[in-house]
């Protein structure tokens, strides 16, 4: 098993802490007065997203986490798992609701996602920054209103609900920013 | 690797900072020239090393011929050789000296760094702190707001703990409460380590950045090469300077008792052996110099790279060094 010493610590390094994969955010070498050297480290638990502060004795070693990011296409959801495929190797992986998280409500077949793999399994899934989805349900709204002020809720084909301007109608395709969950534009078909 | 691919050849510091360093050295040299403090030059290589468990010296081999080899050590500070000059009657001296410490790399550390160290005959710690304030005001080119606090009052104010009466157990419990139960592994069984850990984790980051702090009267267990006070509680005649949450300097009213110095060295060497640290020779020349007689004096070491950092407000020590260790 690969290990890292505190001398190797730097932003982005993936380590195992309390049996969870973590990513180092920040590392600062400290040597107080005439005292013992240590490292003041901030790291993110990649499962929970929590950022933790901890100090490490200088030279202390920790296990490396086998974590990598890769781009994959979303295939389908079988009810329990979301399936993804590497377009080059055709290798497939599947992730549960915890791993897919928020991305689930934006994913449409063939979308390219950034998947963080831990020991080969999806740890987290990031939807593309922008997705194009059709509207399956929304109030008809008032004709002639093009201002979009206030807006109305619209249900998308994936089940996600976003606020859209009043002029947008059922059947139309819109572009959504998945990072904010906000309507971005109407897509001309 | 072709020349074009080598991106590590240029310096990491700007031309402006190269000039700033030159100005700083000039300011320092003028300051001491006016006060008749002599600039000296002592060797970086020594037959002896620092015994301090928390200091790891670089060593190198001196080779006269195949049979005649011995280890020499790069100084961790110029303190020992400067004290030998003082014992020989040099009077007040200063030096801008390259110093070396293994395994110290980071935003505020480079294994090779520059210290300004100076010694004043007959000075009390208060005199030396006043001189430090005058020098720093010149270096910053402005009057600095400063405060002098005892280690105990600062410690109590920030943590509620009296450092003269506390135990390692209490300090580790405090660290655990603050979310650092791992402090126990870092501090081992040393009370001084516990005090240093708590100070650097929970006190130093909470100091007012714009205020120059003189922290005085350290607990006796943190005396290092300082004299002890006669009054209760027994404290070390040592001070540290903090600015912008950074330790800049460490000064002592110098220990002149040869026997006590040798005893402290031996305690440190025993601790090194216990902790499995490499064996190093103690500086017998320093002990002999103290036996000969060290005049009453106070001395201080000021980190010039860090001083440049805070003067110029840069983020990392690399920005004030021409070539930090990765590019050296």
Interface residues (C-beta under 8 A of the other chain):
Chain A: X7 X27 X28 X29 X30 X31 X32 X33 X34 X35 X36 X37 X38 X40 X53 X54 X55 X56 X57 X58 X59 X60
Chain B: X52 X54 X103 X104 X105 X106 X107 X108 X109 X179 X180 X182 X183 X185 X186 X187 X188 X190 X192 X193 X195 X196 X197 X199 X200 X201 X204 X222 X224 X240 X247 X250
